[in-house]
Amino acid sequence: MNWTSIGTIIQERAASVGLQILGALIRYIVGRWLINLLVGAVHRVLTKQKIEPTVMRFAGNALSVALNMSRSILRWWSRSWATSGFRPLHLRR
């Protein structure tokens, strides 16, 4: 066994995994930021319309939950789409 080749393989794998983790962290932060931005916009609109605070909190929480669920579903779907053998005819090469 050549220790330098083993070290090179470990470095390549660590760099690959590190970049994947960094990308996932960036996507998470940007996604949360966008969700908070949308919830804040809805809150401002409801405040201008003088909606009751309880309804505003409910609407903000419901929107936040819906967006977080859709973010999770899209993340799962994109992973399953990339790893599955299924491709629609118009996307096959």
Phi and psi restraints in degrees (value plus and minus 20) as a CYANA .aco file:
   2 ASN   PHI    -116.2   -76.2
   2 ASN   PSI      95.6   135.6
   3 TRP   PHI     -88.9   -48.9
   3 TRP   PSI     -49.7    -9.7
   4 THR   PHI     -90.0   -50.0
   4 THR   PSI     -56.9   -16.9
   5 SER   PHI     -90.1   -50.1
   5 SER   PSI     -55.5   -15.5
   6 ILE   PHI     -84.8   -44.8
   6 ILE   PSI     -63.2   -23.2
   7 GLY   PHI     -81.9   -41.9
   7 GLY   PSI     -59.1   -19.1
   8 THR   PHI     -85.4   -45.4
   8 THR   PSI     -63.2   -23.2
   9 ILE   PHI     -82.2   -42.2
   9 ILE   PSI     -64.1   -24.1
  10 ILE   PHI     -83.1   -43.1
  10 ILE   PSI     -61.6   -21.6
  11 GLN   PHI     -82.7   -42.7
  11 GLN   PSI     -63.7   -23.7
  12 GLU   PHI     -83.5   -43.5
  12 GLU   PSI     -64.1   -24.1
  13 ARG   PHI     -85.3   -45.3
  13 ARG   PSI     -62.4   -22.4
  14 ALA   PHI     -83.9   -43.9
  14 ALA   PSI     -60.3   -20.3
  15 ALA   PHI     -85.2   -45.2
  15 ALA   PSI     -61.5   -21.5
  16 SER   PHI     -83.6   -43.6
  16 SER   PSI     -67.9   -27.9
  17 VAL   PHI     -86.1   -46.1
  17 VAL   PSI     -59.6   -19.6
  18 GLY   PHI     -81.7   -41.7
  18 GLY   PSI     -61.7   -21.7
  19 LEU   PHI     -87.7   -47.7
  19 LEU   PSI     -56.3   -16.3
  20 GLN   PHI     -85.0   -45.0
  20 GLN   PSI     -61.9   -21.9
  21 ILE   PHI     -85.5   -45.5
  21 ILE   PSI     -62.5   -22.5
  22 LEU   PHI     -82.5   -42.5
  22 LEU   PSI     -63.0   -23.0
  23 GLY   PHI     -82.8   -42.8
  23 GLY   PSI     -61.6   -21.6
  24 ALA   PHI     -85.0   -45.0
  24 ALA   PSI     -59.5   -19.5
  25 LEU   PHI     -85.6   -45.6
  25 LEU   PSI     -62.0   -22.0
  26 ILE   PHI     -85.1   -45.1
  26 ILE   PSI     -63.5   -23.5
  27 ARG   PHI     -82.3   -42.3
  27 ARG   PSI     -58.8   -18.8
  28 TYR   PHI     -85.0   -45.0
  28 TYR   PSI     -66.7   -26.7
  29 ILE   PHI     -84.4   -44.4
  29 ILE   PSI     -65.5   -25.5
  30 VAL   PHI     -84.6   -44.6
  30 VAL   PSI     -61.5   -21.5
  31 GLY   PHI     -81.8   -41.8
  31 GLY   PSI     -64.9   -24.9
  32 ARG   PHI     -84.6   -44.6
  32 ARG   PSI     -58.7   -18.7
  33 TRP   PHI     -83.1   -43.1
  33 TRP   PSI     -64.4   -24.4
  34 LEU   PHI     -84.7   -44.7
  34 LEU   PSI     -60.3   -20.3
  35 ILE   PHI     -82.3   -42.3
  35 ILE   PSI     -65.9   -25.9
  36 ASN   PHI     -83.4   -43.4
  36 ASN   PSI     -55.1   -15.1
  37 LEU   PHI     -84.4   -44.4
  37 LEU   PSI     -64.9   -24.9
  38 LEU   PHI     -86.9   -46.9
  38 LEU   PSI     -62.0   -22.0
  39 VAL   PHI     -83.9   -43.9
  39 VAL   PSI     -60.3   -20.3
  40 GLY   PHI     -83.3   -43.3
  40 GLY   PSI     -59.3   -19.3
  41 ALA   PHI     -85.0   -45.0
  41 ALA   PSI     -62.9   -22.9
  42 VAL   PHI     -83.3   -43.3
  42 VAL   PSI     -60.8   -20.8
  43 HIS   PHI     -81.5   -41.5
  43 HIS   PSI     -62.7   -22.7
  44 ARG   PHI     -85.1   -45.1
  44 ARG   PSI     -60.9   -20.9
  45 VAL   PHI     -84.0   -44.0
  45 VAL   PSI     -63.8   -23.8
  46 LEU   PHI     -88.4   -48.4
  46 LEU   PSI     -52.3   -12.3
  47 THR   PHI     -85.9   -45.9
  47 THR   PSI     -62.0   -22.0
  48 LYS   PHI     -84.4   -44.4
  48 LYS   PSI     -50.5   -10.5
  49 GLN   PHI    -106.3   -66.3
  49 GLN   PSI     -17.1    22.9
  50 LYS   PHI      37.3    77.3
  50 LYS   PSI      28.8    68.8
  51 ILE   PHI    -102.1   -62.1
  51 ILE   PSI     128.0   168.0
  52 GLU   PHI     -78.3   -38.3
  52 GLU   PSI     119.0   159.0
  53 PRO   PHI     -77.5   -37.5
  53 PRO   PSI     -54.3   -14.3
  54 THR   PHI     -85.2   -45.2
  54 THR   PSI     -61.4   -21.4
  55 VAL   PHI     -87.4   -47.4
  55 VAL   PSI     -58.0   -18.0
  56 MET   PHI     -82.3   -42.3
  56 MET   PSI     -65.5   -25.5
  57 ARG   PHI     -83.6   -43.6
  57 ARG   PSI     -61.5   -21.5
  58 PHE   PHI     -81.5   -41.5
  58 PHE   PSI     -66.3   -26.3
  59 ALA   PHI     -83.6   -43.6
  59 ALA   PSI     -61.8   -21.8
  60 GLY   PHI     -84.1   -44.1
  60 GLY   PSI     -63.7   -23.7
  61 ASN   PHI     -87.8   -47.8
  61 ASN   PSI     -61.0   -21.0
  62 ALA   PHI     -83.4   -43.4
  62 ALA   PSI     -62.7   -22.7
  63 LEU   PHI     -84.3   -44.3
  63 LEU   PSI     -62.0   -22.0
  64 SER   PHI     -82.4   -42.4
  64 SER   PSI     -64.1   -24.1
  65 VAL   PHI     -84.4   -44.4
  65 VAL   PSI     -64.4   -24.4
  66 ALA   PHI     -82.6   -42.6
  66 ALA   PSI     -62.5   -22.5
  67 LEU   PHI     -89.7   -49.7
  67 LEU   PSI     -57.9   -17.9
  68 ASN   PHI     -86.3   -46.3
  68 ASN   PSI     -59.5   -19.5
  69 MET   PHI     -86.0   -46.0
  69 MET   PSI     -62.1   -22.1
  70 SER   PHI     -86.0   -46.0
  70 SER   PSI     -55.3   -15.3
  71 ARG   PHI     -84.0   -44.0
  71 ARG   PSI     -62.2   -22.2
  72 SER   PHI     -88.4   -48.4
  72 SER   PSI     -61.7   -21.7
  73 ILE   PHI     -85.1   -45.1
  73 ILE   PSI     -62.6   -22.6
  74 LEU   PHI     -84.3   -44.3
  74 LEU   PSI     -58.2   -18.2
  75 ARG   PHI     -84.5   -44.5
  75 ARG   PSI     -63.8   -23.8
  76 TRP   PHI     -84.8   -44.8
  76 TRP   PSI     -63.9   -23.9
  77 TRP   PHI     -83.2   -43.2
  77 TRP   PSI     -61.8   -21.8
  78 SER   PHI     -86.5   -46.5
  78 SER   PSI     -55.1   -15.1
  79 ARG   PHI     -89.2   -49.2
  79 ARG   PSI     -64.4   -24.4
  80 SER   PHI     -89.3   -49.3
  80 SER   PSI     -52.9   -12.9
  81 TRP   PHI     -86.3   -46.3
  81 TRP   PSI     -60.9   -20.9
  82 ALA   PHI     -90.6   -50.6
  82 ALA   PSI     -49.3    -9.3
  83 THR   PHI    -117.5   -77.5
  83 THR   PSI     -31.2     8.8
  84 SER   PHI    -104.3   -64.3
  84 SER   PSI     139.0   179.0
  85 GLY   PHI    -104.8   -64.8
  85 GLY   PSI     -28.3    11.7
  86 PHE   PHI     -96.3   -56.3
  86 PHE   PSI     109.1   149.1
  87 ARG   PHI    -160.4  -120.4
  87 ARG   PSI     112.2   152.2
  88 PRO   PHI     -79.5   -39.5
  88 PRO   PSI     135.4   175.4
  89 LEU   PHI     -78.5   -38.5
  89 LEU   PSI     -57.2   -17.2
  90 HIS   PHI     -93.7   -53.7
  90 HIS   PSI     -31.6     8.4
  91 LEU   PHI    -123.6   -83.6
  91 LEU   PSI     -23.2    16.8
  92 ARG   PHI     -98.1   -58.1
  92 ARG   PSI     127.9   167.9
